[in-house]
Amino acid sequence: MQYLTYTCRTLILSLSTFWLLSSCQKDNPVAVLPSDVAGTYDFTTFIFIPDAAAIAPANVLDTLITENTNLRLTASGQFVLSYQFRRGTESLIAGTFEVTQRRITLKAYAGSEAQLTSLLLDSPLTLNRTEVEGVLEARIRKTVDLAAFSHRYRGVPPVQGTLQLRLVQRLTTP
């Protein structure tokens, strides 16, 4: 009888330990900190591709001074999106971000709506972390008023399409 009780206790303890360890992996994913993704990211792709084949894609990078256009993520969970349109002054959009193993979600501070719209962006903006370290991407389905974006689209009504973004983290030199 004592052997049976010992065996039952051992079995229950083993099963409880197994259950506890297996549920920890599901409920407690690996914590990712803002410092894990902190750095400056340059835009390598920033284009809106309309669903209508008759409308030319809008390459946002063609309208920007790329040397002055980047996304900075800080170790404290803040971001600054710096950009400059050709013949314009440098502008900043700031906010906070959250990071997971797969995504970074940017939330701009209130009052940035017009600036975001000028870049065809919205808040919140979710960027996917790729399998390549330091590369972020997004493919966002949305309706865009291209006529407000550029005089080249004058007379074109708002159109559905996909905004494609790709950002690459700058290498830091020691």
Salt bridges, closest charged atoms under 4 A:
ASP42 OD2 - ARG170 NE 2.89
ASP51 OD2 - ARG141 NH2 2.74
GLU98 OE2 - LYS107 NZ 3.55
ASP122 OD2 - LYS142 NZ 2.72
GLU137 OE2 - ARG166 NE 2.86
